[in-house]
Amino acid sequence: MTPQDTDGVAPSPAPAPTGARPGGRKPAQKSSRRRSREFALQGLYQWLVSGSEAGVIEAHMRELDGFKQADAAHFDALLHGCVAEAAALDAVLARHVDRKTSELSPIEHGVLMIGAYELRHCIDIPYRVAINEAVELAKSFGGTDGHKYVNGVLDKAAADLRPLEVQARRAAPPRD
């Protein structure tokens, strides 16, 4: 006799272990840089919404669970760099957004600021990686299609901020 015979219902599969992905794969561990971007985004959100001082926000972020797994130097560069260069970053973004940056949601605004900052200052990070990381932040924290908006804006901003790298990538033959 099968379980189906006893109650007329097929047995349900065992629940996947906590943290497992469909297909049995474990979720990928977040890199310390990804974590630093997440904390920087939270800090920028707080700064954009409340206007708190960057030093106060930094101290608060450092107390949060999981901060020790973040790249603290990258977090500092992103948070303090974005706050210090907010007007310059907004000027870069303003050429590619469909409204004033002050009218963007604070999440998308913060994500775009981080992406533009990395494109401008973190030359060790390939431009496509900087854009992809911003897109992932928008997927995790932003609205339903915010990641598409972020991708489009930063793709255009990359052409301004890293013209040689973008041109070289676009001129390269397609990979197999």
N, C-alpha and C positions, 0 to 999 in steps of 0.2 A: 504494500500500500504506500502510495506517495503522499507527501504533505498536501498535494492538491486534492487527493481523494478524500481527505478527512474533513476539510472545511470549505472546499470549493474555490479556494483562493491560492494562487501560486505563492510560494514564499518570497518575501522581498529580499533583495540582495543585502548583504551586510553593509552597514554604513561605512563610507570611506574614512580612514583615519583622519583625525584633525590635522588640518594643514595640507592634506594631500590634494592633488589636482586630479581631474578626471583622467582615467587611464592609469592611475596608480603612481604618477610621478609626484615627487615632493616639490613644493614651491622653491624657486631659486632664492638663494640668500641675497638680500639687498647689499650692494656694495657700500662701503663707507662714504663714498662720494654721493651716491643716491640718497643715503640718509642725511647727509649734510644739506642737500638740496631741499629735502622735505622739511627739515628744521628751519632752514632759511626762509622757505615759503611761509611757514607758520609765523615766523617773526615778521616778515614783510606784510603779511595779512594784518597782524596786530598793529604795525606801524601805519599802514594805509587807513585802517579803520579808526584807530584811537589817537594816532599822532604821538605815541609814547616815544621816549628817547631810545635810540638804538642800544645804548649800554644797558638800560633797564631790561629791554627785550632780550638781549643776549644773555644776561644773568638768568632770566626766567627760563629760556630755552635750555640752558646748560643743566638745569635742575630736573628736566623732564626725563622720564624713563626712556632708555634706549639711546640717549645722547652720547654715551661713552662709545657706542659702535659707529658714531659718525666721524667723518674727517673734520676735526675741529678747525683746522686752518682753512679749509675750503669753506666751511660754514661762516667763519669770520669774514673771509674775503667777500662772500656773496652778500651777507647781511649788511655789513658796513659799507661795502662798495656800492650796492644798490641804493642804499639810503643816501650816501654822499653824492652819488652821481644820478640821482633820480631825474633831475631836469634834463640832463644830457641823454639818458636812456629813453626818457619819454619823447625827446626830440627825434631820436632815431626811429622809435616805434610809430610816432605820429604820421610819418610818411607812408605807413603801410596799414594803419587801422582805419576802420570806417566811421569812427567817432572819436571824440576827445578821450585821451587815456583816463581822465578822471571819471568818465562815464562807463568804463569797463567794470566788470565785477572785480572785486578786490583779489579774488583768486586768479583770474586770467591776467589781471594787471601784474600781480606778483610773479606769476610764471613767465610772462613776457619780459619782465625786468631781469629775472634770473637768466633767461635765454640770451637776451641782448648783452648782459654783462659778460657771460661766458664767451659769447662770440667776439666781444671787443677785447677782453683781457686774458682769457684762458686759451692761449694759442696752442698749448699742448693737447687740448681737447679738439679733435676734428670737428668741423662745423656740423656735420651730419649727426655726430654723437650729441653735441650740445642741443640741437633741435630735437632729437629723439628723446633725450632726457626731459626736456621741457614738455614734450607731448605726453610722456608717461606721467609727469606731475599733474598735468591737466586731466588726464584720464582718472587718476586717483582722487583728486581733490575738486576738480571743476565740474561744470555742468555737463549735460549729456553729450553735446557736440562741441564743447569748448576746445577739445584737443585738435579738432580740424581747423578751427580758427587760429589757434596757437601755431600749428604747423604752417599754415599759409603765411601768416605775418612774419614768422621767424625765417622762413625760406626766402622771403623778399628782403628782409633785413640782413641776412647773411650775404647777399649779393652786394650790399652797401659796405658791410663791415669786413668781409673777407673776399674781396672780388677775385683775387688770383686763385685762391683755393676753390671757390665755386666754379670759376671758368675752367680750371683744370679738371675738375670732376665731371663737368658737363661735356667737355671735349673728349674725355676718355671713352674708348670703345666699350660697349656693354659687356658685362661678365657673363660667362656661360652659366 
